[in-house]
Amino acid sequence: MSKVKKLLDKTFWIYVGLGFLNYGICNAVMLVLHNLCHVGTTASLIIEFAMQTMISFLLNRYVTFRGISISRYWPVKFVISVGVSYLIAKVLLLKVFEWLITLPFFIAISDWIQGIVAKQADPLIFRHNLVMLACTFTYCVINYVGQRYYVFKPVTQKTEG
């Protein structure tokens, strides 16, 4: 089986489908908290992260990766994977995304997207929302790799002979 076919197997599509729902629901909550309830960026991201992590844990353990024989240390691995994903995507890359959105190319793209989906929104708020969404999307990608190849990596059973 080629590496691409293995990467895009049934498990990947289950993860994507469930992850899309999780991502959509949690990000809607994040944007409502941030834009309508005026909760700060960091607090909104932390609340979204906590929700997304709990839902991801349940879905991946009991749906996406069910029936796979995994290490007994998977809970610790899960915490490590989620922590690393969070630090990279929502701490380190937040500043990178905030810088990128100030470049003329990305301003033009965000203005174009805003013209399609949110014509009446304040452009600065819209760009800030795009940054938050970029952080959470990046988190999802990094988290998938960590969960698939580290946390829920199948282990071979030792046979007694």
N, C-alpha and C positions, 0 to 999 in steps of 0.2 A: 504494500500500500504506500503510495507516495506521501510525502510529508504534508502536502497541501490537502489531499483527501483525508488524511488522518486529522488534520487540524479542523477541517470543515465536516466532521462526522455528525452523527445524530446528537451526540452530547453537546456539541457546539451550538446546534440549532435550538435545542431545548434551552440551553443557557441564554442564548440571544432572545428567544421569545419571552421567557420569564423575566430576564433582565430588562427587556424593553418595558414591560409592565411596571416592574419595580422602579426603574429609572424615571418613568413618566410620573408615577404617583408621588414618589419622594421629591422629585424636582418641582412638581406643582406645589407641594407643601412648602418647599424652600422659597419659591418665588412669592407665594402668598404671604408667608411670614416676613420676607424681606420688603416687599413692595406695598402690601396693604397693612400689615401690622407694624411696620417700621422696626423690625428686629435687625440688628447689625449683620454685616456680611459674615463675620466669623461665627457668630451664634447660629445664623441660618444654615451655614455650611455644616456646623457640628450637629445640629438637629437632623438635617438631611442625611448626613453620614451615619448617625446612630440608627435612624429608621432603615436606611438602605442596608446597613450591615446586619441588623436583626432579620430583616426579610430575606436577604441574600443567604444568610446562614441556614434558615429554615428551608428555603427552596432548594439550595444546593445539597444540603445533607439528606433531605428526605425525598427530593424529586429528581434533580439533575444527575446526581452521582449515586443514587440509590443502588443497592445491589453490588457495589464495587467494594472489594475487600481493601480496606485502607489501614494505614498505620494507627495504632492506638493513641498516638500523640497528636491526632488531627485537631483537637480543640486548641492546643498550644500553637500548632502550625497555622490554624485559622487566624488567631489573634495576631501572630507575627505578620502574616500575609496582608491582612487588612491594615495593620499599622504602617507597614512599609508602603502600601498603595496610597494610603492617606497622606503620609509625609511627602511622597513624591508629587502626587497630583494636586493636593489641596493646600500644601504649605510651600514647597519649593516652586512648583510651576505656576502658582497663583500670581506671583510677581512677574514671571515671564509673560503670562497671558495678559496681565494688566499693561505691560510695556508694549506687547505686540498690537493691542487694540488701539494704541495711539499712533501707529504708523499709517501713513496715507493709504496704502493698499488695503489694510484691514478696516480703516474708517470707511472707505468706499464700499467694501463688501458689506459691512454692518449697515450702512445707509441703504444699500440695495435690499437687504433682507428686511430691514425695518419698513421700507416702502411696501413690501408684500404683506407682512404679518402685523405690523403695529404702527400704522401711519401717524397716529396721534401721540405716540409716546415721546418722552424726552429722549433725544439721542444719547446723552451721557448715561442715563439710567438704562436704556436699551443695551448699550455697549457693556455696561457693568453686568447686566444679566447674562449676556453672551459669555463673558469671562467666567462667571459662576457655572454656567452650563458646560463650558469647555473643561473646567476643572472636574466636574462630576463625570463627564464622559471619559476623560483620561483615567480617572479613578476606576471606572468600570472595566476598561481595557486591561489595565495593569492588574486589577483584582482577578479578572478571568484567568489570566496567565498564571498568577499565583495559586489560585484555587485548583485549576486543572492540573498543573504540573508540579505542585508542591503539596498543597493540603490534601487533595483528593486523588493523589497519584496512586494507582493500584499497586498493591504489594503482592508478591507471590507467596503462596502458602508453603510452608516447609512440610515436607512429607516425612513421616517417620518410617524408617526402614530397618 
